[in-house]
Amino acid sequence: MQLALSQIAELVGGRVIGDPDLKVGGIGSLDDAVEGQITFLANPKYSGKVATTRASAIILPPGANGFGKNVVETRNPYLAFAKLLAHFCNKLAPAKGVMEGAVVCKDVRLGADVSVYPGAYIGEGAVIGDRTVIHPNVVIYNDVTIGDDAVLHSNVSIREKCRVGNRVIIHNGAVIGSDGFGYVPDGKKHFKIPQIGIVVIEDDVEIGANTTIDRAALDVTYIRRGVKLDNLVQIAHNCSIGEDTVIAAQTGIAGSVTVGNNVTIGGQAAISGHIKIGDNMMFGGRTGVMNNMDQPGVFSGTPAVPHKEWLKTLAVYTKLPELRKTIKEL
């Protein structure tokens, strides 16, 4: 499929400098793009490659030197690249229906144009929306609801009564609605607290491979609209993760945590239970969040402190052996 530069400009919210009728049929990097493709410059340190790229056109930020090439100028070339790549690559496969080898129990409601691959299991009373794709070996327990245009990759498990919204992508091996980690000491033993709540995943969420989201003990574990979870993230029971929050791999969030909207959490962060995190906050990798925090900003370290303070602490930390020796001599 080819697009004229004028069409690309409309798609990405930019303007054409050069031939608006020039057509391209793909996208490549500055180094590897060939004639007939479009490329992009997202990092100014690579601006010299604009002159040597073989691409027929290039997406540039305002004011960048196009070296006489055909240009689509836009404020955020990287975002434009992502939109254009999605346009070229996200071609809908024809619906396959329920394929041989899939198990669909009684009273299941399947929407239009669904695809259910061999080895998938859909439990009684489940509701599956239009154009949803369920790949091999997905297990959907009884009374689960899944919206339209969702994609569940192989080996995903969704436990009983959980709800998944529209346009949700769940990657391989993720588990939605496993029991929360809840026990009461009974002498030297541990009595299991039944976990009878659910998980609700709202629209436009993406969940990485082998991520686990526990069902609530009584009520709901919420993953709000637009949340993006990396691989190997653990979200415990009764949590609420706010809209457009992004959480990187190997982060662990303990039970009953409320995370605000538009929060960014780096890899291997750890968040203690029963705390609240406000909107528009950012936590670096391996940050330990131990108390309520509500002031927007960038935080690092354990316990979490403003990132600049953490950098100062690190500078001192590396000198501790020398300082100890000096103090001992004194």
N, C-alpha and C positions, 0 to 999 in steps of 0.2 A: 504493500500500500504506500502510495506516494502522497506527500503533502506539499503544497506551495508555501513559500515563506510567509505569504500573507495569512494563510490558514494557521501556520505555526504561531505567528505573532498574536492572532486572535486567541489561540488556545492558551498561551502563556502570559498574555497581558503585556505585550511588548510592541515595538515598532520596527519596521523593516528599513534598513539602510542598504540600498542596492536594488536588485531585481525582485519585486514581490511575486513574480510568476515563476521563479525558479523552483523546481520541485526536487525534494529529497526523499529517499526511501528508507532511511535508517539513521541511527545515531552511533557515534563512536568517540573514543578519547582523542585528545589532541595529537597523540603519537600515532594512533592506529587507524583513525578515520580515513576513508578513501573517497574518491570522487563519487558524487551521488549521495553522500551522507552529510549530516550536520554534526558539529561538535560544540563544545562549550568551554568557557573559561570561568572557573569559580574561584581560583586562587591567583591573586596578582603576581605571585612569584613565577608563575608559568607563562606570563604574558608574551615572552619572547617566542614561544612555540606557535603563537597565532600566525606569525609570518611564514612558518615552514609547514604547517599542517596541510594535508592534501584534501581536507574536507571541502565541499562545495560552498558551505556556509558555516557560520559560527554564531553562537549565542554569547553575547558580551554584556557586561554591566555598562551603564551610561558613562560616556567619556573615554572608554578604553579604545586603544588603537586597533583598528580593524585591518590595517595594512592593505587597504583597497579591496578586501574581500566582501562578499555578501554577508550582511550581519542582521541578526534579530537582537535588538537592544532591549534589555529588560532589567529591572532592579535586582532580581535574585536569579542569576543564571543557574544555580544549582537546583532550585525549586523548578525552574523551567525545564531543566534536564529530566528531573524526576517525572514531571507531567508528560513530557514528550515520550519518554521511555515507556511509561504506562500505556500511552496511546498506541505505540508501535507494537508492544509485546503482549498486552492483556487482551488476547482474542478469546472470546467465549467458545468453549467446546460445545458441540451439540449435546443436548440432554440425552442421557442413556437410559433413564427409567430405572426400575429395580432389576438389576442384573442377576443372572443365575448364580446361586451360591450365597446371596444375601438372605438374611432372615428378617422378615417384617411381621411382627406379631399382630394379633387382632386389635381392632379399634384404633389403629394408627391412621392419622390423617396426613396424607402426603400432598403438598402443593403441586402446582403445575411445573413441568420441565425440571424435575429433580433428577439427580443421578445418585444411585446407591450401588456401590461396587461390591464384588464378591467378598464374602467374609464379614461384611458389616452386619450388626445386629441392632434392631430398633425395637425397644420394649413396648409393652401394651400401653395404650393411651397417649403415646407420643404424638406431637404435632410438628411437622416439618414444613417450612415455608417454601415459597416458589423459588425455583432455580438454585436451590441449595444442593451442594455436592458433598456426599459422604463417601470417603475413600475406604479402601479395604481395611478390615479389622477394627473399624470404629465400633465402639460399644455405647449405645444410648439406652439408659435404663428407662423404667416405666415412667410415664407422665412427664417426660421432658418436653419443653417447648423450644423450638429453634425457628428463628425468623427467616426472612427472604434473603437470598444471595449470600448465604453463609457458606464457608468452606471448612470442612473438618478433614484434616489430613490423617494418614494411617495411624492406627493405634491410639487415637484419642478416646478417652473415656469420659462420659458425662453421666453423673449419678442421678438418682431418682428426683423428679420434680424440679430440677434446676431449669433456669430460663436463659436462653441465649438470644440476643437481638439480631437485627438486620445487618448484613454486610460484615459479619464477624468472621475473622480468620483464626483458626486454632491449629497450631502446627503439631507435628508428630509427637505422640507420646504424652501430651498434656493430659492432666487429670483435673476435672472440674467437679467439685462437690464431694470429695473424699471426706471422711470424718475428721472433724476438728480434734486437736490433741487435748482432750479434756478428761481428767481423772481426779478422784477424791481419795486422799490417803485413808486406808482402812487398816490400821495397825501397820504392819510391814508390807501390806499389799496395796494395790491401787485399784479402786473401783471405777470402772468406765462410766462416764456421763454420756447417756445417749445423745447423739447429735441429730436433731430432728429438723433443723432449719434447712435453708437452701442457699444456692448461689444465684445471683442475678447478674448477667453480663449484658450491658446495654449496647446500643448500636455502635458500629464502626470501631470496635475493639479488635486488637490483634494480640494473640497470646503465643509466646514462643515455645519451642520444643521442650518437652519434659518439665514444663512449669506446672505447679500444683496450687490449686485454690480450694481451701477447705470450706465446707458448708458450715453455716452458723449452728450454734448449739440449739437455739430456739427460733431465731428470726432470720435475718438475711445477711450474707456477705455480698457486698456490692462492688462491682467493677463498672465505673460510670462511663458514659459516652466518650469515645475517642481515646481511651487508655491504650498504651502500647507497652506490652510486657516482653522482655527479652527471654532467652532460654534460661531454664533452671532457676526461675524465681519461685519463692515460697510465700504465699499469702495465707495467713492463718484465719481461723474462724472469727466471724463477726466484724471483720475489717470493712472499711469503706474507702475505696480508692477514687479520688476526684477526677473530674473530666480533664481530658488531654494530658494526663500525667504520664510520664515515661520512666520506666524502671529497668535498669540494666541487669545483666546476668548475675546469678548467684546472690542476689539480694534476698534477705530473709526478713519478713515483717511478722511480728508476733501478734497475738490475738487482740481484738477489739481496738485496733488502731484506726484513726480517721486521718486520711491524707487529703489535703485540699486539692484545688484545681491547678493545672499547669505546673505541677511539681516535677522536677527532674532528680532522679536518684541514681547515683553511679553504682558500678558493679561491686558486689560483695559488701554492700552496706548492710547494717543490722539495725533494726528499729524495735525498741522495747515495747512491750504490750501496754494497752490502755492509755496511750498518749494521743495527742492531737497535733497535727502538722498543718500550718496555714497554707494559703495560696501562694503561688509564684515563688517558691523556694527551690534552691538547688543544693544537692548534697554530693560531695565528691566520693570517689570509690573508697570503700572500706570505712566510711564514716559510721560512727556509732551514735545513734540518736536515742537518748535516754530520758528526755523530759519534753514536755509540751514546748512547741516552737511555733511562733506565728508572725515573725518579722521577715518580710521578703529579703533575700540575699543569698550569698554563696557560703556554704559551710563545709568544714572538713574536720577530721580527727575524731578521737574518742575520749571524752564526750565531745559532741559536735560544738565547734566554735567558729566564728567568722574565719573564712579561708586565709586572709592575710595574717591573722593571729596564729593560725596553725603553721603557716610557713615560717614565722618567727620562732615558734616552738621547735620546729624541725631543725632550724639552724643551730639552736642551743643544744638540742639532743645529740647531734653528731659530735659535739665538743665535750660531752659529759665525761668521758674517760680522762681527757686532759685537765678538765676542771677539778675532777676528783683528786688527781695526782697533785695538782697545785695546792688544794686545800689540805691534803694530807701533809705536804711539806711545811705548810704554814703552821 
